[in-house]
Amino acid sequence: RLSLSYMPQDDIMYPQFTVYQLLMYSALLLCPENWTYEAKEKRTREIMGQLGLAHVAQNVISGISGGQRKRTSAAIEFMSARPLLFMDEPTSGLDSAISKALVDSLRVAAENEGRTVIATIHQPSWTLVNKFDCILVLAPRTNNLGGTVVYNGAPSSLPAYFAQAGRPVPNDTNPADHLLYILTDDGGDSWAERWSNSAQAVTKAAEFKAIKAQQADAIYESPPEIAGFDGSDPDFEGSPDIFQAQPYPISYLYMYRVMTQRALHLWVIDSQQGALVFKLQLILYILVASVIIDMPFNLSKALVTFYFFATQFQTVMTPMTVIMPEERSVNLREYRNGVFTAPIYFLSRLTLAIINAALLALITTFCFYPIVGFPVTPFPGKFIKWWSFQFLFLTSILMFGYAIGMAAPSAIAANKAIGAIAIPWLLTAGVFPPNADLRPTTSWLHYPNLFSWASKIGLTIAFKGKKSKIYCSTS
């Protein structure tokens, strides 16, 4: 994974970032750690310039055109300068001028950076085809048995090959289009048989056999790469053996710092993440406070407080479960391309959950808790206990939401999972109904129940020392 880059056909990126922000985070994760921030920024701007993205650098990904998104997706993989670069239809949806600029950049990557570039292209212009050293033409076989090779060689030899077979390219026709036409008319099987019996195919087979024979005893020498991408000093000329295991270009600590910074940045700028969670919590605090502010310390106040915890569960977890399925494709693209390790990703998410839980706990401690009349003395002991309880409770909710979101196939499925979990937890939390009224086969469920522990700890803190008797459970 660490020796190759893969650009998928779909434009899989974070739509909330600007083009510059997205590529700069890619540079921080993919360029060597010992590069200065200025060097990484310079490379980001150079790639944006090569691909015609400089004028949309400050535009968010969701607000640029399809062709610009395609080029931004390609720019991410240009950033690393890894030896192998796979591009799935990089020119689809691009106009002729931008397609040429993109293929020219691929050519530069191959010639100046020593990279092997493999791309799939449909309906290209003949000018673009001739920019590749070698093309492999596949045609469908009968009965949908997959593709079969009908040509493998230099693009310049393609017209002569088909002319020898009695299908010359008309003067006013793009040879690439002509190839598609005849393969559609004649079918792939006949041309595959013709190729397998051709002198070019025999030569290719002999070359491949010779290469395999040499591999057993060969000592590989790496092609020249961009200086510094081996993790050494940026002035270093050359690179390590590309056939050996490639380390991450950054340390795990640096990876964790960048991943956490990016997650926090996304949490702040995305209206469906941090802003939504805090808005929902604020509305919840106002509604609950307006109901119980003048209530005596009795069973009704205890029940409302318990359902406050249950509503916290819903309002904090729902955004997480909706967001994670949408981000899964981006996370998988980066993970499969060796951008980060799974433990670092989960650690950065845990850090984000801890930070948000700490902030939300502060709000409920110094706003909601005293307003509804819960005891504030001895100070600051009561506040510290309530904050600690809320911090652990909210951290658990956030991480639980992450887990559901990552496991669910879609946002709709994740929301359904919340209801499937929340309702049994409400019924077995030991508050309403109490555990004494539950069957022995279900009463044990209050032990792994987040609501059960939240109600016991939270109600103990809020109601301890009050003379009113509150019936919560006989367990």
C-alpha positions as CSV (number, residue, x, y, z in Angstrom):
1,R,0.0,0.0,0.0
2,L,2.8,2.4,0.8
3,S,4.4,2.0,-2.6
4,L,1.4,3.0,-4.7
5,S,-1.3,5.6,-5.1
6,Y,-4.7,4.9,-6.5
7,M,-7.2,7.5,-7.8
8,P,-10.7,6.1,-7.9
9,Q,-13.1,6.9,-10.7
10,D,-15.5,8.6,-8.3
11,D,-14.5,11.9,-6.7
12,I,-14.2,10.7,-3.1
13,M,-13.2,13.6,-0.9
14,Y,-14.4,15.7,2.0
15,P,-16.8,18.2,0.4
16,Q,-16.6,20.6,3.3
17,F,-13.0,21.6,2.8
18,T,-11.7,24.1,0.3
19,V,-9.4,22.8,-2.5
20,Y,-6.4,24.3,-0.8
21,Q,-7.3,22.9,2.7
22,L,-7.9,19.4,1.3
23,L,-4.6,19.3,-0.6
24,M,-2.7,20.9,2.2
25,Y,-3.9,18.2,4.6
26,S,-2.9,15.6,2.0
27,A,0.6,17.2,1.8
28,L,0.9,17.1,5.6
29,L,0.1,13.4,5.6
30,L,1.9,12.3,2.4
31,C,5.0,14.4,2.2
32,P,8.0,13.6,4.4
33,E,7.8,14.9,7.9
34,N,11.2,16.6,7.8
35,W,9.9,18.9,5.0
36,T,9.1,22.3,6.3
37,Y,5.5,23.6,6.2
38,E,6.6,26.1,3.6
39,A,8.0,23.3,1.4
40,K,4.7,21.3,1.6
41,E,2.7,24.5,0.9
42,K,4.9,25.1,-2.2
43,R,4.3,21.6,-3.5
44,T,0.6,22.0,-2.9
45,R,0.5,25.3,-4.9
46,E,2.7,23.8,-7.7
47,I,0.3,20.9,-8.2
48,M,-2.7,23.2,-8.1
49,G,-1.0,25.2,-10.8
50,Q,-0.2,22.2,-13.0
51,L,-3.8,21.0,-12.9
52,G,-5.5,24.4,-13.3
53,L,-6.9,24.6,-9.8
54,A,-5.2,27.8,-8.5
55,H,-8.2,30.0,-9.3
56,V,-10.5,27.7,-7.2
57,A,-8.1,27.2,-4.3
58,Q,-10.4,28.9,-1.8
59,N,-13.6,27.3,-3.1
60,V,-15.2,24.4,-1.1
61,I,-15.1,21.0,-2.9
62,S,-18.9,20.9,-2.9
63,G,-19.1,24.2,-4.8
64,I,-16.7,23.4,-7.7
65,S,-17.5,21.8,-11.1
66,G,-17.2,18.1,-11.8
67,G,-14.1,18.5,-13.8
68,Q,-12.4,20.5,-11.0
69,R,-13.3,17.9,-8.5
70,K,-11.8,15.2,-10.8
71,R,-8.5,17.3,-11.0
72,T,-8.6,17.8,-7.2
73,S,-8.9,14.1,-6.7
74,A,-5.9,13.5,-9.0
75,A,-3.9,16.2,-7.2
76,I,-4.2,14.2,-3.9
77,E,-2.4,11.3,-5.5
78,F,0.2,13.5,-7.1
79,M,1.2,14.7,-3.7
80,S,2.9,11.6,-2.5
81,A,5.2,10.8,-5.5
82,R,5.0,7.1,-4.7
83,P,6.6,4.8,-7.4
84,L,3.3,3.4,-8.7
85,L,0.3,5.5,-9.6
86,F,-3.0,4.0,-10.7
87,M,-5.6,6.3,-12.2
88,D,-9.2,5.1,-12.9
89,E,-10.6,7.2,-15.8
90,P,-8.7,10.4,-14.8
91,T,-9.9,12.3,-17.9
92,S,-13.7,11.4,-17.7
93,G,-15.8,14.5,-17.5
94,L,-12.9,16.8,-18.5
95,D,-12.7,19.0,-21.6
96,S,-9.9,18.5,-24.1
97,A,-7.6,21.3,-22.7
98,I,-7.8,20.1,-19.1
99,S,-7.5,16.4,-20.2
100,K,-4.3,17.3,-22.0
101,A,-3.0,19.2,-18.9
102,L,-3.7,16.3,-16.7
103,V,-2.1,13.7,-19.0
104,D,0.9,16.1,-19.3
105,S,1.2,16.0,-15.5
106,L,1.1,12.2,-15.6
107,R,3.9,12.3,-18.2
108,V,6.0,14.6,-16.0
109,A,5.4,12.3,-13.0
110,A,6.7,9.4,-15.1
111,E,9.7,11.1,-16.7
112,N,10.9,13.5,-14.0
113,E,9.8,11.7,-10.8
114,G,10.5,8.1,-11.9
115,R,6.9,6.9,-11.4
116,T,5.1,4.2,-13.2
117,V,1.7,5.5,-14.2
118,I,-1.1,3.1,-15.2
119,A,-4.4,4.7,-16.3
120,T,-7.7,3.5,-17.7
121,I,-9.1,5.9,-20.3
122,H,-12.3,5.7,-22.4
123,Q,-12.8,7.5,-25.7
124,P,-9.6,9.5,-25.6
125,S,-8.3,11.8,-28.3
126,W,-5.4,10.4,-30.4
127,T,-3.2,13.2,-29.0
128,L,-3.7,11.9,-25.4
129,V,-3.2,8.3,-26.5
130,N,0.2,9.1,-28.0
131,K,1.4,10.6,-24.7
132,F,1.5,7.1,-23.2
133,D,4.5,4.8,-23.7
134,C,2.4,1.7,-24.0
135,I,-1.3,1.0,-24.3
136,L,-3.2,-2.2,-23.5
137,V,-6.5,-2.6,-25.4
138,L,-9.2,-4.8,-23.9
139,A,-12.4,-5.9,-25.7
140,P,-15.4,-7.8,-24.3
141,R,-15.6,-11.5,-25.0
142,T,-18.8,-13.3,-25.9
143,N,-21.1,-14.5,-23.2
144,N,-19.8,-11.8,-20.9
145,L,-16.7,-13.8,-20.0
146,G,-14.7,-10.7,-19.2
147,G,-12.2,-8.7,-21.2
148,T,-9.5,-10.0,-23.6
149,V,-6.4,-8.4,-25.0
150,V,-6.6,-7.3,-28.6
151,Y,-3.5,-5.1,-28.6
152,N,-0.5,-4.4,-26.4
153,G,2.2,-2.0,-27.6
154,A,3.2,1.5,-28.5
155,P,0.3,3.8,-29.6
156,S,2.2,4.8,-32.7
157,S,2.1,1.2,-34.0
158,L,-1.7,0.8,-33.5
159,P,-2.8,2.2,-36.9
160,A,-0.4,0.0,-38.8
161,Y,-1.4,-3.1,-36.9
162,F,-5.1,-2.7,-37.9
163,A,-4.2,-1.7,-41.4
164,Q,-2.3,-5.0,-41.8
165,A,-5.5,-6.8,-40.6
166,G,-7.5,-5.1,-43.4
167,R,-9.1,-2.4,-41.3
168,P,-7.1,0.8,-42.0
169,V,-7.9,4.0,-40.2
170,P,-9.7,6.5,-42.4
171,N,-7.9,9.8,-42.8
172,D,-10.6,11.8,-41.1
173,T,-11.1,9.4,-38.1
174,N,-9.5,9.4,-34.7
175,P,-7.6,6.0,-34.5
176,A,-8.9,5.5,-31.0
177,D,-12.5,5.9,-32.1
178,H,-11.9,3.7,-35.2
179,L,-10.6,1.0,-32.8
180,L,-13.8,1.1,-30.8
181,Y,-15.9,1.0,-33.9
182,I,-14.3,-2.1,-35.3
183,L,-14.3,-3.9,-32.0
184,T,-18.0,-3.2,-31.6
185,D,-18.7,-4.5,-35.2
186,D,-16.4,-7.5,-35.2
187,G,-16.5,-8.5,-31.5
188,G,-13.5,-9.1,-29.3
189,D,-13.0,-12.8,-29.8
190,S,-11.8,-12.6,-33.4
191,W,-9.4,-9.8,-32.7
192,A,-8.1,-11.5,-29.5
193,E,-7.2,-14.6,-31.6
194,R,-5.6,-12.4,-34.2
195,W,-3.5,-10.7,-31.6
196,S,-2.4,-13.9,-29.9
197,N,-1.1,-15.2,-33.2
198,S,0.6,-12.0,-34.2
199,A,4.4,-11.4,-34.2
200,Q,4.0,-8.5,-31.7
201,A,2.3,-10.8,-29.2
202,V,5.1,-13.4,-29.6
203,T,7.7,-10.7,-29.0
204,K,5.8,-9.4,-25.9
205,A,5.6,-12.9,-24.5
206,A,9.3,-13.4,-25.0
207,E,10.1,-10.1,-23.3
208,F,7.9,-10.9,-20.4
209,K,9.6,-14.4,-20.0
210,A,13.0,-12.8,-20.1
211,I,12.1,-10.3,-17.4
212,K,10.7,-13.0,-15.1
213,A,13.9,-15.0,-15.6
214,Q,16.0,-12.0,-14.5
215,Q,13.9,-11.3,-11.4
216,A,15.3,-14.2,-9.4
217,D,18.8,-12.8,-9.2
218,A,18.3,-9.2,-10.0
219,I,19.3,-6.4,-7.7
220,Y,16.9,-3.6,-8.4
221,E,17.9,0.0,-8.7
222,S,15.3,2.6,-8.0
223,P,14.5,5.2,-10.6
224,P,15.1,8.8,-9.5
225,E,12.3,10.3,-7.4
226,I,11.6,13.7,-6.0
227,A,14.3,14.5,-3.6
228,G,13.4,13.9,0.0
229,F,10.5,11.5,-0.6
230,D,12.6,8.7,0.9
231,G,12.3,10.4,4.3
232,S,15.9,11.7,4.1
233,D,17.1,15.2,3.7
234,P,15.2,17.1,0.9
235,D,18.6,17.7,-0.8
236,F,19.1,13.9,-1.2
237,E,19.3,12.8,-4.8
238,G,17.7,9.4,-5.5
239,S,15.5,7.1,-3.5
240,P,15.5,3.7,-1.7
241,D,14.7,0.4,-3.4
242,I,11.0,0.6,-4.3
243,F,10.7,-3.2,-4.1
244,Q,11.5,-3.1,-0.4
245,A,8.9,-2.3,2.3
246,Q,8.2,1.4,2.3
247,P,7.7,3.2,5.7
248,Y,5.2,5.9,6.3
249,P,6.7,9.3,5.4
250,I,5.7,10.7,8.8
251,S,5.9,9.4,12.3
252,Y,2.8,8.0,14.1
253,L,2.8,10.9,16.5
254,Y,2.9,13.4,13.6
255,M,0.2,11.4,11.8
256,Y,-2.0,11.5,15.0
257,R,-1.5,15.3,15.3
258,V,-2.5,16.0,11.7
259,M,-5.5,13.5,11.8
260,T,-6.8,15.1,15.0
261,Q,-6.3,18.6,13.6
262,R,-8.2,17.7,10.5
263,A,-11.0,16.0,12.4
264,L,-11.4,19.1,14.6
265,H,-11.4,21.4,11.6
266,L,-14.1,19.3,9.9
267,W,-16.1,19.2,13.1
268,V,-16.1,23.0,13.3
269,I,-16.8,23.9,9.7
270,D,-19.4,21.2,9.0
271,S,-22.9,22.4,9.9
272,Q,-24.0,18.7,10.3
273,Q,-21.3,18.0,12.9
274,G,-20.3,20.3,15.8
275,A,-22.7,23.1,15.1
276,L,-25.7,20.6,15.0
277,V,-24.7,18.8,18.2
278,F,-24.3,22.0,20.2
279,K,-27.5,23.5,18.8
280,L,-29.5,20.3,19.7
281,Q,-28.0,20.3,23.2
282,L,-28.8,23.9,23.8
283,I,-32.4,23.4,22.7
284,L,-32.6,20.3,25.0
285,Y,-31.2,22.3,28.0
286,I,-33.8,25.1,27.5
287,L,-36.7,22.7,27.1
288,V,-35.9,20.5,30.1
289,A,-35.0,23.5,32.3
290,S,-38.3,25.2,31.5
291,V,-40.1,22.1,32.7
292,I,-38.4,21.2,35.9
293,I,-37.0,24.6,37.1
294,D,-39.8,25.0,39.8
295,M,-40.4,21.3,40.4
296,P,-39.9,20.0,44.0
297,F,-37.4,17.2,44.4
298,N,-39.8,14.4,43.9
299,L,-40.3,11.4,41.6
300,S,-41.5,13.6,38.7
301,K,-38.3,15.7,38.7
302,A,-36.2,12.5,38.9
303,L,-38.0,11.0,35.9
304,V,-37.7,14.2,33.8
305,T,-33.9,14.2,34.7
306,F,-33.7,10.6,33.6
307,Y,-35.3,11.3,30.3
308,F,-33.0,14.3,29.9
309,F,-30.1,11.8,29.9
310,A,-32.0,9.7,27.4
311,T,-32.6,12.7,25.1
312,Q,-28.9,13.6,25.4
313,F,-28.2,10.1,24.0
314,Q,-30.3,10.8,21.0
315,T,-29.2,14.3,20.2
316,V,-25.5,13.7,20.6
317,M,-25.4,10.3,18.9
318,T,-27.6,10.9,15.9
319,P,-25.2,13.3,14.0
320,M,-22.3,10.9,14.5
321,T,-24.2,7.9,13.1
322,V,-25.3,9.9,10.1
323,I,-21.9,11.4,9.4
324,M,-19.7,8.3,9.6
325,P,-21.4,6.3,6.8
326,E,-21.0,9.3,4.5
327,E,-17.3,9.6,5.4
328,R,-16.6,5.9,5.1
329,S,-15.7,6.0,1.4
330,V,-13.2,8.9,2.0
331,N,-11.7,7.0,5.0
332,L,-11.4,3.8,3.0
333,R,-9.7,5.6,0.1
334,E,-7.1,7.1,2.4
335,Y,-6.6,3.9,4.4
336,R,-6.2,1.7,1.4
337,N,-3.7,4.2,-0.1
338,G,-1.6,4.0,3.1
339,V,-2.4,7.5,4.3
340,F,-2.9,6.5,7.9
341,T,-3.1,3.5,10.2
342,A,-6.3,2.3,11.7
343,P,-5.2,2.7,15.4
344,I,-4.2,6.3,14.6
345,Y,-7.5,7.0,13.0
346,F,-9.5,5.7,16.0
347,L,-7.2,7.5,18.4
348,S,-7.9,10.8,16.6
349,R,-11.6,10.1,16.7
350,L,-11.4,9.4,20.5
351,T,-9.6,12.6,21.0
352,L,-12.3,14.5,19.1
353,A,-15.0,12.8,21.2
354,I,-13.1,13.7,24.5
355,I,-12.7,17.4,23.5
356,N,-16.4,17.7,22.5
357,A,-17.6,15.8,25.6
358,A,-15.5,18.1,27.8
359,L,-17.1,21.2,26.2
360,L,-20.6,19.9,26.4
361,A,-20.1,18.8,30.0
362,L,-19.0,22.4,30.9
363,I,-22.1,23.8,29.4
364,T,-24.5,21.5,31.2
365,T,-22.5,22.0,34.5
366,F,-22.4,25.7,34.6
367,C,-25.7,26.5,32.8
368,F,-28.2,23.6,33.1
369,Y,-27.3,22.2,36.5
370,P,-27.6,25.3,38.6
371,I,-30.6,26.8,36.7
372,V,-32.8,23.8,37.4
373,G,-32.2,24.1,41.1
374,F,-29.8,21.2,41.7
375,P,-27.6,21.6,44.8
376,V,-24.4,23.6,44.2
377,T,-22.8,23.1,47.6
378,P,-20.4,22.1,48.7
379,F,-18.6,24.1,45.9
380,P,-16.8,23.2,43.8
381,G,-17.3,19.5,44.7
382,K,-20.8,19.2,43.3
383,F,-19.8,20.9,40.0
384,I,-16.8,18.7,39.6
385,K,-18.8,15.5,40.2
386,W,-21.5,16.5,37.8
387,W,-19.0,17.6,35.1
388,S,-17.1,14.3,35.5
389,F,-20.3,12.3,35.2
390,Q,-21.4,14.2,32.1
391,F,-17.9,14.0,30.5
392,L,-17.8,10.2,30.8
393,F,-21.4,9.9,29.7
394,L,-21.1,12.1,26.7
395,T,-17.7,10.6,25.7
396,S,-19.3,7.1,25.8
397,I,-22.2,8.4,23.6
398,L,-20.0,9.9,21.0
399,M,-17.8,6.8,20.7
400,F,-20.9,4.6,20.6
401,G,-22.2,6.8,17.8
402,Y,-18.9,6.5,15.9
403,A,-19.1,2.7,16.3
404,I,-22.7,2.5,15.0
405,G,-21.9,4.8,12.1
406,M,-18.9,2.9,11.0
407,A,-20.7,-0.4,11.2
408,A,-23.9,0.7,9.5
409,P,-24.1,0.5,5.7
410,S,-25.9,3.8,5.4
411,A,-27.1,6.8,7.4
412,I,-30.7,5.5,7.3
413,A,-29.6,2.1,8.7
414,A,-27.6,3.9,11.4
415,N,-30.6,5.9,12.5
416,K,-32.7,2.7,12.7
417,A,-30.0,1.1,14.8
418,I,-30.2,4.0,17.3
419,G,-33.9,3.3,17.9
420,A,-33.3,-0.4,18.1
421,I,-30.8,0.2,20.9
422,A,-32.4,3.2,22.7
423,I,-35.8,1.6,23.3
424,P,-34.5,-1.6,25.1
425,W,-32.1,0.5,27.1
426,L,-35.0,2.8,28.3
427,L,-37.1,-0.1,29.3
428,T,-34.3,-1.9,31.2
429,A,-32.6,1.1,32.8
430,G,-34.3,0.4,36.2
431,V,-36.1,3.7,36.4
432,F,-39.4,3.2,34.6
433,P,-40.3,0.4,35.0
434,P,-38.1,-0.5,37.9
435,N,-36.0,-3.7,37.8
436,A,-38.3,-5.4,40.3
437,D,-41.1,-5.4,37.7
438,L,-38.9,-7.0,35.0
439,R,-38.6,-10.7,34.4
440,P,-35.4,-12.3,35.7
441,T,-34.5,-13.1,32.0
442,T,-34.3,-9.3,31.2
443,S,-33.5,-7.6,34.5
444,W,-29.8,-8.3,34.1
445,L,-29.8,-6.0,31.0
446,H,-29.4,-2.9,33.2
447,Y,-25.8,-3.8,33.9
448,P,-24.5,-3.1,30.4
449,N,-27.0,-0.3,30.0
450,L,-25.6,3.2,29.6
451,F,-28.9,4.8,30.7
452,S,-28.9,2.8,33.8
453,W,-25.5,3.9,35.0
454,A,-26.2,7.5,33.9
455,S,-29.5,7.6,35.9
456,K,-27.9,6.1,39.0
457,I,-24.8,8.4,39.1
458,G,-26.6,11.5,37.8
459,L,-29.6,11.3,40.1
460,T,-27.4,10.5,43.1
461,I,-25.3,13.7,42.5
462,A,-28.4,15.8,41.9
463,F,-30.7,14.5,44.6
464,K,-28.3,13.4,47.3
465,G,-29.1,15.1,50.7
466,K,-32.7,15.9,49.7
467,K,-35.4,14.9,52.2
468,S,-37.9,13.8,49.5
469,K,-37.9,10.1,48.9
470,I,-37.4,9.0,45.3
471,Y,-38.2,5.5,44.2
472,C,-35.8,4.6,41.3
473,S,-35.3,0.8,41.7
474,T,-35.5,-2.0,44.2
475,S,-32.3,-3.6,42.9
